[in-house]
Amino acid sequence: MASAANAEMVEDQSAAPVTERTQIFQNCKSAFDQIRQYGTPPDPVTYALWYAYVTRTPAKVRLEMDKLLATGGKLDSYELNEIYNAHLGRSDADDTNEAIGRQFEDSMQNVSKLLETGITQNAHFRTTLDDLQTTPTSDAPEDDFKSLLSTLIAESQRMSVVSTRLTDGLRESQARVKKLNEELEQVRKQSLLDPLTSVANRRAFENRLEWQIKDSEDSRNGFCLVIADLDEFKRVNDNLGHQAGDAVLKAFATVLFEHTKGSDLVARYGGDEFAIILPNIDTTAAYNLMVSAKHKFEEMRVTAAFSNAADTPATASFGIAPYKSRRSPDDMVAAADTALSRAKLLGRNRVCAEGLS
């Protein structure tokens, strides 16, 4: 009977829902399993990425990791740090924003104290005036007048001091708030730039793409989205080192930036991928522009002074998608990615556009 009861209990436990605590432990184990399977460094950054991968939070981490895994080979620290910084890492801009926020709070508290002091002193002055008004007169009017005048002068001087302090304090706070606003605007701009290449970052790109789609829906003006990446960039990092890889990324960003103008946007989408938004342009014009950028980049790399560079030529492939009605941001990126994949399949170092053969 006891055995049957125990079996029944085990059966009931196995059927019970997984508790939150149990699920967390299972996720931790899965994350460590991924670290062992792919031979990635067992450090906090890698663990955070694999934990996000198995929990699908945020979902973009899994998409980025799957994309890297599809290329084969092991994931190195450079690539993992890129994904971590883009989706999980806390940026310097976040810390600066918090610091500025605290300074704003301090400034507002100082202003509040100044105003509270002014209000208190003003109430005291009014009470003094009321008291003087109701003070009974004595048999010596001249003495009453002198006493009243002396009190008024003393209270007025006190109010003048308080008013001066209040004015100076408010001016100082106003100047401080103005400076903080300027710093905040500078941090906001920096938070939308990629620190390595100095073009827009992924956050800026995603914000702009959403706006661009809404604008196109309202104005009926078309635009094209380009997704470009370096061909076999991993070989550049592996054979020449990450400093050489960084130099290649900067050079590519420079070429893209030089081939855009006005309201165009060049952004580093992640790793060696870049996104370009080209407003008010048709597919053929966008294609010709990117072909020019491709050739320019290829020429620039031929003269670059890296040892063994000839063994690892740095070229780029481009995929172009024109905006179509009701396309979401994800639809646009997927369409450009599809065109980019076609360029890769056709031999790399080329431009492919949706709708053009």
DRENDO-1510 file (C-alpha; in Angstrom, 1 decimal, always signed):
<recs>
REC; n; res; u; v; w
REC; 1; MET; +0.0; +0.0; +0.0 .
REC; 2; ALA; +2.8; +2.4; +0.9 .
REC; 3; SER; +4.5; +1.7; -2.4 .
REC; 4; ALA; +1.3; +2.4; -4.3 .
REC; 5; ALA; +0.9; +5.6; -2.3 .
REC; 6; ASN; +4.4; +6.7; -3.1 .
REC; 7; ALA; +3.9; +6.0; -6.7 .
REC; 8; GLU; +0.7; +7.9; -6.7 .
REC; 9; MET; +2.5; +10.8; -5.0 .
REC; 10; VAL; +5.3; +10.8; -7.6 .
REC; 11; GLU; +2.8; +10.8; -10.4 .
REC; 12; ASP; +1.0; +13.7; -8.8 .
REC; 13; GLN; +4.2; +15.6; -8.4 .
REC; 14; SER; +5.2; +15.0; -12.0 .
REC; 15; ALA; +1.9; +16.3; -13.2 .
REC; 16; ALA; +2.1; +19.5; -11.0 .
REC; 17; PRO; +2.9; +22.7; -12.7 .
REC; 18; VAL; +6.5; +23.9; -12.8 .
REC; 19; THR; +7.1; +26.5; -10.1 .
REC; 20; GLU; +8.8; +29.8; -11.0 .
REC; 21; ARG; +11.9; +28.8; -8.9 .
REC; 22; THR; +12.1; +25.5; -10.7 .
REC; 23; GLN; +11.9; +27.2; -14.1 .
REC; 24; ILE; +14.7; +29.5; -13.2 .
REC; 25; PHE; +16.9; +26.6; -12.3 .
REC; 26; GLN; +16.0; +24.9; -15.5 .
REC; 27; ASN; +16.9; +28.0; -17.5 .
REC; 28; CYS; +20.2; +28.3; -15.7 .
REC; 29; LYS; +21.1; +24.7; -16.5 .
REC; 30; SER; +20.1; +25.3; -20.2 .
REC; 31; ALA; +22.3; +28.3; -20.3 .
REC; 32; PHE; +25.3; +26.4; -19.0 .
REC; 33; ASP; +24.5; +23.6; -21.4 .
REC; 34; GLN; +24.8; +26.1; -24.3 .
REC; 35; ILE; +28.1; +27.4; -23.0 .
REC; 36; ARG; +29.5; +23.9; -23.0 .
REC; 37; GLN; +28.0; +22.9; -26.4 .
REC; 38; TYR; +29.4; +25.9; -28.2 .
REC; 39; GLY; +32.6; +26.4; -26.2 .
REC; 40; THR; +31.9; +30.0; -25.4 .
REC; 41; PRO; +33.8; +31.7; -22.6 .
REC; 42; PRO; +32.1; +31.0; -19.2 .
REC; 43; ASP; +32.0; +34.6; -18.1 .
REC; 44; PRO; +29.1; +36.8; -16.9 .
REC; 45; VAL; +28.5; +38.4; -20.4 .
REC; 46; THR; +28.3; +35.0; -22.1 .
REC; 47; TYR; +26.0; +33.6; -19.4 .
REC; 48; ALA; +23.7; +36.6; -19.6 .
REC; 49; LEU; +23.4; +36.1; -23.4 .
REC; 50; TRP; +22.7; +32.4; -23.2 .
REC; 51; TYR; +20.2; +32.9; -20.4 .
REC; 52; ALA; +18.4; +35.5; -22.6 .
REC; 53; TYR; +18.7; +33.0; -25.5 .
REC; 54; VAL; +17.0; +30.1; -23.7 .
REC; 55; THR; +14.3; +32.4; -22.2 .
REC; 56; ARG; +13.8; +34.4; -25.4 .
REC; 57; THR; +13.9; +37.6; -23.5 .
REC; 58; PRO; +14.6; +39.8; -25.3 .
REC; 59; ALA; +13.7; +38.0; -28.5 .
REC; 60; LYS; +16.2; +39.9; -30.6 .
REC; 61; VAL; +19.1; +38.2; -28.7 .
REC; 62; ARG; +18.0; +34.8; -29.9 .
REC; 63; LEU; +17.7; +36.1; -33.5 .
REC; 64; GLU; +21.2; +37.6; -33.4 .
REC; 65; MET; +22.7; +34.5; -31.8 .
REC; 66; ASP; +21.0; +32.1; -34.3 .
REC; 67; LYS; +22.3; +34.3; -37.1 .
REC; 68; LEU; +25.8; +33.9; -35.9 .
REC; 69; LEU; +25.4; +30.2; -35.2 .
REC; 70; ALA; +24.2; +29.7; -38.8 .
REC; 71; THR; +27.6; +30.8; -40.1 .
REC; 72; GLY; +29.2; +27.8; -38.3 .
REC; 73; GLY; +32.3; +27.8; -36.1 .
REC; 74; LYS; +32.6; +29.0; -32.5 .
REC; 75; LEU; +31.4; +32.3; -31.2 .
REC; 76; ASP; +34.2; +34.5; -30.0 .
REC; 77; SER; +34.2; +37.2; -27.3 .
REC; 78; TYR; +34.1; +40.0; -29.8 .
REC; 79; GLU; +30.9; +38.9; -31.4 .
REC; 80; LEU; +29.3; +38.1; -28.1 .
REC; 81; ASN; +30.2; +41.5; -26.6 .
REC; 82; GLU; +28.7; +43.2; -29.7 .
REC; 83; ILE; +25.3; +41.5; -29.1 .
REC; 84; TYR; +25.5; +42.0; -25.3 .
REC; 85; ASN; +26.2; +45.7; -25.7 .
REC; 86; ALA; +23.4; +46.1; -28.3 .
REC; 87; HIS; +20.7; +44.4; -26.3 .
REC; 88; LEU; +21.6; +43.7; -22.7 .
REC; 89; GLY; +24.5; +46.0; -21.7 .
REC; 90; ARG; +24.0; +49.1; -19.7 .
REC; 91; SER; +25.5; +52.0; -21.7 .
REC; 92; ASP; +27.5; +55.0; -20.4 .
REC; 93; ALA; +24.6; +57.2; -21.7 .
REC; 94; ASP; +22.2; +55.4; -19.3 .
REC; 95; ASP; +24.5; +56.2; -16.3 .
REC; 96; THR; +24.9; +59.8; -17.4 .
REC; 97; ASN; +21.2; +60.2; -17.8 .
REC; 98; GLU; +20.7; +59.0; -14.3 .
REC; 99; ALA; +23.4; +61.3; -13.0 .
REC; 100; ILE; +21.8; +64.3; -14.8 .
REC; 101; GLY; +18.4; +63.3; -13.5 .
REC; 102; ARG; +19.7; +63.4; -9.9 .
REC; 103; GLN; +21.2; +66.8; -10.5 .
REC; 104; PHE; +17.8; +68.0; -11.9 .
REC; 105; GLU; +16.2; +66.7; -8.8 .
REC; 106; ASP; +18.7; +68.5; -6.5 .
REC; 107; SER; +18.1; +71.7; -8.5 .
REC; 108; MET; +14.4; +71.5; -8.1 .
REC; 109; GLN; +14.7; +70.8; -4.4 .
REC; 110; ASN; +16.9; +73.9; -4.0 .
REC; 111; VAL; +14.4; +76.0; -5.9 .
REC; 112; SER; +11.6; +74.6; -3.7 .
REC; 113; LYS; +13.5; +75.6; -0.5 .
REC; 114; LEU; +14.2; +79.1; -1.9 .
REC; 115; LEU; +10.5; +79.6; -2.7 .
REC; 116; GLU; +9.5; +78.2; +0.7 .
REC; 117; THR; +11.8; +80.6; +2.5 .
REC; 118; GLY; +10.5; +83.5; +0.4 .
REC; 119; ILE; +6.9; +82.6; +1.2 .
REC; 120; THR; +7.6; +82.2; +4.9 .
REC; 121; GLN; +9.3; +85.6; +5.0 .
REC; 122; ASN; +6.6; +87.2; +3.0 .
REC; 123; ALA; +4.0; +85.9; +5.5 .
REC; 124; HIS; +6.0; +87.2; +8.4 .
REC; 125; PHE; +6.2; +90.6; +6.8 .
REC; 126; ARG; +2.5; +90.7; +6.2 .
REC; 127; THR; +1.9; +89.7; +9.9 .
REC; 128; THR; +4.2; +92.5; +11.0 .
REC; 129; LEU; +2.2; +95.0; +9.0 .
REC; 130; ASP; -1.1; +93.7; +10.4 .
REC; 131; ASP; +0.3; +94.0; +13.9 .
REC; 132; LEU; +1.5; +97.5; +13.3 .
REC; 133; GLN; -1.9; +98.5; +11.9 .
REC; 134; THR; -3.7; +97.3; +15.0 .
REC; 135; THR; -1.1; +98.6; +17.6 .
REC; 136; PRO; -2.8; +101.1; +19.9 .
REC; 137; THR; -1.4; +104.7; +19.7 .
REC; 138; SER; +0.2; +106.2; +22.8 .
REC; 139; ASP; +0.0; +109.7; +24.1 .
REC; 140; ALA; +3.2; +110.6; +22.1 .
REC; 141; PRO; +2.3; +110.4; +18.4 .
REC; 142; GLU; +5.8; +111.4; +17.4 .
REC; 143; ASP; +7.3; +108.5; +19.3 .
REC; 144; ASP; +4.7; +106.1; +17.8 .
REC; 145; PHE; +5.7; +107.4; +14.3 .
REC; 146; LYS; +9.4; +106.9; +14.9 .
REC; 147; SER; +8.8; +103.4; +16.3 .
REC; 148; LEU; +6.6; +102.4; +13.4 .
REC; 149; LEU; +9.1; +103.8; +10.9 .
REC; 150; SER; +12.0; +102.0; +12.5 .
REC; 151; THR; +10.0; +98.7; +12.5 .
REC; 152; LEU; +9.1; +99.2; +8.8 .
REC; 153; ILE; +12.6; +100.0; +7.8 .
REC; 154; ALA; +14.0; +96.9; +9.6 .
REC; 155; GLU; +11.4; +94.6; +8.1 .
REC; 156; SER; +11.9; +96.1; +4.7 .
REC; 157; GLN; +15.6; +95.5; +4.9 .
REC; 158; ARG; +15.0; +92.0; +6.0 .
REC; 159; MET; +12.7; +91.4; +3.0 .
REC; 160; SER; +15.2; +93.0; +0.7 .
REC; 161; VAL; +17.9; +90.6; +1.8 .
REC; 162; VAL; +15.5; +87.6; +1.4 .
REC; 163; SER; +14.4; +88.9; -2.0 .
REC; 164; THR; +18.0; +89.3; -3.2 .
REC; 165; ARG; +18.9; +85.8; -2.0 .
REC; 166; LEU; +15.8; +84.4; -3.7 .
REC; 167; THR; +16.6; +86.2; -7.0 .
REC; 168; ASP; +20.2; +85.1; -6.9 .
REC; 169; GLY; +19.3; +81.5; -6.0 .
REC; 170; LEU; +16.7; +81.3; -8.8 .
REC; 171; ARG; +19.2; +82.8; -11.4 .
REC; 172; GLU; +21.8; +80.2; -10.3 .
REC; 173; SER; +19.3; +77.4; -10.5 .
REC; 174; GLN; +18.1; +78.6; -13.9 .
REC; 175; ALA; +21.7; +78.6; -15.2 .
REC; 176; ARG; +22.3; +75.2; -13.8 .
REC; 177; VAL; +19.1; +73.8; -15.3 .
REC; 178; LYS; +20.0; +75.3; -18.7 .
REC; 179; LYS; +23.4; +73.6; -18.5 .
REC; 180; LEU; +21.9; +70.3; -17.5 .
REC; 181; ASN; +19.5; +70.5; -20.4 .
REC; 182; GLU; +22.4; +71.1; -22.8 .
REC; 183; GLU; +24.3; +68.1; -21.3 .
REC; 184; LEU; +21.1; +66.0; -21.5 .
REC; 185; GLU; +20.7; +66.9; -25.2 .
REC; 186; GLN; +24.4; +66.0; -25.8 .
REC; 187; VAL; +24.0; +62.7; -24.1 .
REC; 188; ARG; +20.8; +62.0; -26.1 .
REC; 189; LYS; +22.7; +62.5; -29.3 .
REC; 190; GLN; +25.6; +60.4; -28.2 .
REC; 191; SER; +23.2; +57.6; -27.1 .
REC; 192; LEU; +22.0; +57.4; -30.8 .
REC; 193; LEU; +25.5; +57.1; -32.2 .
REC; 194; ASP; +27.7; +54.0; -32.6 .
REC; 195; PRO; +30.9; +54.7; -30.6 .
REC; 196; LEU; +33.2; +52.9; -33.0 .
REC; 197; THR; +32.1; +54.1; -36.4 .
REC; 198; SER; +30.4; +57.4; -35.4 .
REC; 199; VAL; +27.3; +56.7; -37.5 .
REC; 200; ALA; +23.8; +56.2; -36.1 .
REC; 201; ASN; +23.3; +53.1; -33.9 .
REC; 202; ARG; +20.6; +50.5; -34.0 .
REC; 203; ARG; +18.3; +52.4; -31.7 .
REC; 204; ALA; +18.4; +55.4; -33.9 .
REC; 205; PHE; +17.8; +53.3; -37.0 .
REC; 206; GLU; +14.8; +51.6; -35.5 .
REC; 207; ASN; +13.3; +54.9; -34.4 .
REC; 208; ARG; +13.9; +56.5; -37.8 .
REC; 209; LEU; +12.5; +53.5; -39.7 .
REC; 210; GLU; +9.3; +53.6; -37.8 .
REC; 211; TRP; +9.0; +57.3; -38.5 .
REC; 212; GLN; +9.9; +56.9; -42.2 .
REC; 213; ILE; +7.2; +54.3; -42.7 .
REC; 214; LYS; +4.6; +56.6; -41.1 .
REC; 215; ASP; +5.8; +59.5; -43.2 .
REC; 216; SER; +5.6; +57.5; -46.4 .
REC; 217; GLU; +2.1; +56.4; -45.5 .
REC; 218; ASP; +1.0; +60.0; -45.0 .
REC; 219; SER; +2.9; +61.7; -47.8 .
REC; 220; ARG; +2.9; +58.8; -50.3 .
REC; 221; ASN; +6.7; +59.4; -50.8 .
REC; 222; GLY; +8.6; +56.2; -51.2 .
REC; 223; PHE; +12.0; +55.2; -49.7 .
REC; 224; CYS; +14.4; +52.4; -49.9 .
REC; 225; LEU; +16.0; +50.4; -47.1 .
REC; 226; VAL; +19.5; +48.9; -47.6 .
REC; 227; ILE; +21.0; +46.3; -45.4 .
REC; 228; ALA; +24.8; +45.8; -46.1 .
REC; 229; ASP; +27.4; +43.7; -44.5 .
REC; 230; LEU; +31.1; +42.8; -45.0 .
REC; 231; ASP; +31.9; +39.6; -46.8 .
REC; 232; GLU; +33.5; +37.0; -44.6 .
REC; 233; PHE; +34.3; +39.6; -41.9 .
REC; 234; LYS; +35.1; +36.9; -39.4 .
REC; 235; ARG; +38.2; +36.0; -41.4 .
REC; 236; VAL; +39.4; +39.5; -41.1 .
REC; 237; ASN; +39.1; +39.4; -37.3 .
REC; 238; ASP; +40.6; +35.9; -37.1 .
REC; 239; ASN; +43.5; +36.5; -39.5 .
REC; 240; LEU; +44.4; +40.1; -38.8 .
REC; 241; GLY; +43.0; +40.8; -35.4 .
REC; 242; HIS; +40.2; +42.9; -34.1 .
REC; 243; GLN; +42.0; +46.2; -34.5 .
REC; 244; ALA; +42.2; +45.5; -38.2 .
REC; 245; GLY; +38.5; +44.5; -38.1 .
REC; 246; ASP; +37.6; +47.8; -36.4 .
REC; 247; ALA; +39.5; +49.7; -39.0 .
REC; 248; VAL; +37.6; +47.9; -41.8 .
REC; 249; LEU; +34.3; +48.8; -40.1 .
REC; 250; LYS; +35.3; +52.4; -39.8 .
REC; 251; ALA; +36.3; +52.5; -43.5 .
REC; 252; PHE; +33.1; +50.9; -44.6 .
REC; 253; ALA; +31.0; +53.4; -42.5 .
REC; 254; THR; +33.0; +56.3; -44.0 .
REC; 255; VAL; +32.2; +55.1; -47.6 .
REC; 256; LEU; +28.5; +54.7; -46.8 .
REC; 257; PHE; +28.4; +58.1; -45.2 .
REC; 258; GLU; +30.1; +59.7; -48.1 .
REC; 259; HIS; +27.5; +58.2; -50.5 .
REC; 260; THR; +24.5; +59.6; -48.5 .
REC; 261; LYS; +23.3; +63.2; -48.0 .
REC; 262; GLY; +20.5; +65.3; -46.5 .
REC; 263; SER; +17.9; +63.2; -44.7 .
REC; 264; ASP; +19.5; +59.9; -45.6 .
REC; 265; LEU; +20.5; +57.8; -42.6 .
REC; 266; VAL; +23.5; +55.4; -42.2 .
REC; 267; ALA; +23.4; +53.2; -39.1 .
REC; 268; ARG; +25.4; +50.3; -37.7 .
REC; 269; TYR; +22.8; +47.6; -37.4 .
REC; 270; GLY; +25.0; +45.2; -35.5 .
REC; 271; GLY; +28.4; +43.6; -35.8 .
REC; 272; ASP; +29.4; +44.1; -39.4 .
REC; 273; GLU; +25.9; +44.9; -40.7 .
REC; 274; PHE; +24.9; +48.4; -41.6 .
REC; 275; ALA; +21.5; +49.8; -42.5 .
REC; 276; ILE; +20.9; +52.7; -44.8 .
REC; 277; ILE; +17.5; +54.6; -45.2 .
REC; 278; LEU; +17.2; +56.5; -48.4 .
REC; 279; PRO; +14.1; +58.7; -48.6 .
REC; 280; ASN; +12.5; +59.9; -51.8 .
REC; 281; ILE; +14.4; +57.5; -54.1 .
REC; 282; ASP; +13.3; +54.7; -56.4 .
REC; 283; THR; +14.8; +51.2; -56.4 .
REC; 284; THR; +17.0; +51.7; -59.5 .
REC; 285; ALA; +18.5; +54.9; -58.2 .
REC; 286; ALA; +19.2; +53.2; -54.8 .
REC; 287; TYR; +20.8; +50.3; -56.7 .
REC; 288; ASN; +23.1; +52.5; -58.7 .
REC; 289; LEU; +24.1; +54.4; -55.5 .
REC; 290; MET; +25.0; +51.3; -53.6 .
REC; 291; VAL; +26.9; +49.9; -56.6 .
REC; 292; SER; +29.0; +53.0; -56.5 .
REC; 293; ALA; +29.6; +52.6; -52.7 .
REC; 294; LYS; +30.5; +48.9; -53.3 .
REC; 295; HIS; +33.2; +49.8; -55.8 .
REC; 296; LYS; +34.5; +52.7; -53.7 .
REC; 297; PHE; +34.9; +50.4; -50.7 .
REC; 298; GLU; +36.6; +47.7; -52.8 .
REC; 299; GLU; +39.1; +50.3; -54.1 .
REC; 300; MET; +39.8; +51.7; -50.6 .
REC; 301; ARG; +40.6; +48.2; -49.2 .
REC; 302; VAL; +43.1; +47.5; -52.1 .
REC; 303; THR; +45.3; +50.3; -50.9 .
REC; 304; ALA; +44.8; +49.7; -47.1 .
REC; 305; ALA; +48.1; +48.9; -45.3 .
REC; 306; PHE; +47.4; +45.7; -43.4 .
REC; 307; SER; +49.7; +42.8; -43.6 .
REC; 308; ASN; +48.2; +39.8; -45.5 .
REC; 309; ALA; +45.3; +42.0; -46.5 .
REC; 310; ALA; +45.4; +40.4; -50.0 .
REC; 311; ASP; +44.6; +37.0; -48.4 .
REC; 312; THR; +41.5; +38.4; -46.9 .
REC; 313; PRO; +39.9; +41.0; -49.2 .
REC; 314; ALA; +37.4; +43.2; -47.5 .
REC; 315; THR; +34.3; +43.5; -49.7 .
REC; 316; ALA; +30.7; +44.1; -49.0 .
REC; 317; SER; +27.3; +42.9; -50.2 .
REC; 318; PHE; +24.1; +44.9; -50.3 .
REC; 319; GLY; +20.4; +44.1; -50.2 .
REC; 320; ILE; +17.8; +46.7; -51.1 .
REC; 321; ALA; +14.0; +46.8; -50.4 .
REC; 322; PRO; +11.7; +49.5; -51.5 .
REC; 323; TYR; +8.8; +50.6; -49.2 .
REC; 324; LYS; +5.5; +49.1; -50.1 .
REC; 325; SER; +2.1; +49.9; -48.6 .
REC; 326; ARG; +1.4; +48.4; -45.2 .
REC; 327; ARG; +4.9; +47.1; -44.8 .
REC; 328; SER; +6.0; +47.1; -41.1 .
REC; 329; PRO; +9.6; +47.8; -40.0 .
REC; 330; ASP; +10.1; +44.1; -39.5 .
REC; 331; ASP; +8.8; +43.5; -43.1 .
REC; 332; MET; +11.2; +46.0; -44.5 .
REC; 333; VAL; +14.2; +44.5; -42.7 .
REC; 334; ALA; +13.2; +41.0; -43.7 .
REC; 335; ALA; +12.8; +42.1; -47.4 .
REC; 336; ALA; +16.2; +43.8; -47.4 .
REC; 337; ASP; +17.8; +40.8; -45.7 .
REC; 338; THR; +16.3; +38.5; -48.3 .
REC; 339; ALA; +17.9; +40.6; -51.1 .
REC; 340; LEU; +21.2; +40.6; -49.1 .
REC; 341; SER; +21.1; +36.8; -48.9 .
REC; 342; ARG; +20.6; +36.6; -52.6 .
REC; 343; ALA; +23.7; +38.8; -53.1 .
REC; 344; LYS; +25.7; +36.4; -50.9 .
REC; 345; LEU; +24.4; +33.3; -52.7 .
REC; 346; LEU; +25.4; +34.9; -56.1 .
REC; 347; GLY; +29.0; +35.2; -55.0 .
REC; 348; ARG; +29.2; +38.2; -52.6 .
REC; 349; ASN; +30.6; +41.6; -53.4 .
REC; 350; ARG; +27.5; +42.6; -55.2 .
REC; 351; VAL; +24.2; +44.5; -54.9 .
REC; 352; CYS; +20.8; +42.9; -55.1 .
REC; 353; ALA; +17.5; +44.7; -55.0 .
REC; 354; GLU; +13.9; +43.4; -54.6 .
REC; 355; GLY; +12.1; +43.8; -57.9 .
REC; 356; LEU; +15.3; +44.0; -60.0 .
REC; 357; SER; +16.8; +41.0; -61.7 .
</recs>
